[in-house]
C-alpha cells in the first residue's frame, strides 16, 4: 500500500472522527426544573440550557385550574392560567431564572417563582380537569425560539406530602378535618381557622401544608358548612374548646405543644381563643384584628358561656359605604377605620393578647383594603409591649401587600372581571409577602412548638 493511500485513509478516519465528535457535541435546548414533584410552598430551580450565546427565548408556563380561591373570593375553577417571560441567554447559552430578570413578560424582577405567581387567566378558556381540592396538579413549561416550540416539560405540584393522611372529624357537633404525618413520634398540634368565607377549604389548604412539615393540623369549620350556623354571628367559643379537647385526646398529638393559626376573621378568632384557652401555646394570625368585630349580621361575632362578647359595631356611612348601594368591588377598609372611632366600644372589645400563653406572630399588608390589618396588628404589638409580654412576639408587615397573603406559590394576579371585595395589594407585593412570610411562620412554629424555645430572638 502506497504512502499516498495510507495518508488519504488516515485523513479520512480523522475527518470522520472530527465530524462525529462535532455531531456529538451539538446540544439542543433543554428545560431543567428541580425538585419535581414539589410542594406548592416549595421553590423550584428553573434552568434553560443548550442555547446559543445571547440567544433570545420565551418561556411560558400553563396551569389548568382545579382549586378555588384560597380566600373564598371568587372561584376560577375550570379556567386555564398562563404566564411568560422573555430572556437573553448568557455567553454559555444558559438562562437561570434565579439569577436573571426577564427582558419582558408577566413579571419583571429576578424571581425564580415569577412564572407561578404572575399567571393570568386566558380569556374564557376552560379546563377539562375534575380534581379534588388537594389533588396534585401539573404545570406545563414551553420554551419558544422565534415563535417555535423548542422544548417542553411538565412538573407536578402538591398541596400535601405523600406521607400525610387525613381523617374527617364529626364528633360532638365538631366539623373538622385532621391532617398528620403517618409515621414518627407524637406531633405538635395546630388548630387551623379560615376566615369570613366560611366552610373549611382555606383552612384545609394550610392544614395540609402544616402536616407536610410535621404537624398534626386540625382544620376547623365554624360556619356555612353542614349543620353549622349559616351566619357569622354569635358563634360559641365553646365549640372551639371542643376542637382543643379533641386534638388533645389524640395519641399521635403531643398535647403539651398545641398552637393555633388563622387568617382574616380567623386571625381575630385565633388571637381571641389563644387569650382564653392557655392550652394553646403559640398563635399565628394572618391579617388579624385587635378587637372583636360585629358579626356578619347583627350582634357580636362570638359568645362565651351564653353571653355575647363585647364588639365594635359598624359605623353607619363610614367610609362612604352604603349597604343599599354598594360599589363593585366593595372596599370595606374605610368602613372598619371609621368604626374604630368608637373608642368606648374598642376599649370593651379589645382582645387581651397579653393573656396568650405563648409566642405570637402577626402578618399584615400595608395596602389591606378589606380591613386595616397593619394598624390592628400594630395595636396588638403595642398592647403586648405595654403589658411586658413574657413570650416572644413579632409582626411581619409588607408594603405592597393587601389582604390576600397565602402560604404557598399561587397566582396573585387579579381576574379581568371585578371581584366582590377589594382586597388591596399588587400582584408582585402579595407574591413577595407570601414568599417571605411562610418560611418565617414555619421557623416560628419550629422554634416554639417543635423545639419549645421560649426565649426572645
Helices and strands as residue ranges (DSSP letters): H 3-25, E 30-34, E 38-39, E 45-49, E 56-64, E 79-88, E 95-96, E 104-105, H 114-117, E 120-126, E 137-145, E 148-158, E 164-169, E 176-181, E 187-193, H 201-212, E 216-220, E 235-236, H 237-248, E 253-263, H 265-276, E 280-286, E 302-304, E 307-308, G 318-320, H 333-339, H 343-349, G 353-355, E 359-365, H 373-386, E 393-398, H 427-445, I 446-450
